[in-house]
Amino acid sequence: MKAIITDLDGTILPQGENISTSTLHTLEQLGAEGIIRIIATGRTLFAARKFLPDNFPIDYLIFSSGAGIMRWADKKILAAHHLKPEEARYIADYLWNYNINFTIQQEIPDNHYFYYTDIYPRHTDYQRRVEKFQEFGTVIQQTSEIKTAATQVILILEPIQIKLIEKIKTDLSRFSVIRSTSPFDHKAIWLEIYPPGINKGSTCQELLRLLNLTGLDCAGLGNDYNDVDFLDICGQAYLVQNAPERLKPHYKSVASDRNNGFTEFIRKTFDTWGRGFCV
């Protein structure tokens, strides 16, 4: 094993808590062993750095579900993938017809700035997201107001709209449409739309090529649907216990995010490769 890839929220960062001392110690030991440490999160760069101090013990951060890569040591952005302005407007025009509010996150590294719609009744989780980041938002009344390239489009579906997921994926198949669970209420279904071919897995592979590694050199730990793309390229793949039940039959399991599942994941991975790991 030469690298590990882990999600952030719900994997090493429990809701409403800090990253545990055990997890931090494990990450530090991995660095001492020469193991490359990669976080692959759905958070924007801005939102991730709110929880990850400059000296956090990782080597690379993949953020916005694969839209960007940052080398952590010097905070250099190694890759940034965007939707062209006309692509963002095309997606917005499509969603406008389905009574779905959405946000359009602007360009990296400032993709915490966003356009948003407020023309339909707000899903409570959508309202929570807009209010939380209100200082960075610009409301739009028509798609022609979208002037910049975009990192992603985010929509949060009402229960009655869940049946639209496969239709949206089909109709927008030229783009990468990724399902995830809300990091706010851990229940609402989000769909995130990215440039073609972009997801956590493809960007992990992009980074691994830069490092002259392959997925077989890696072990991965996740907790949600948007982690599947990188878990499926890893030589060893695990889920924390708090992952959705539908995913659990497909991966090995460790303890929950609140019970130091990350450290258990590392122990089991080292055992699989025939090495001990003491914490």
Summary of the structure (lengths in Angstrom):
residues: 279
radius of gyration: 18.5
end to end distance: 17.6
largest distance: 58.8
contacts: 934
relative contact order: 0.17
helix: 35%
strand: 24%
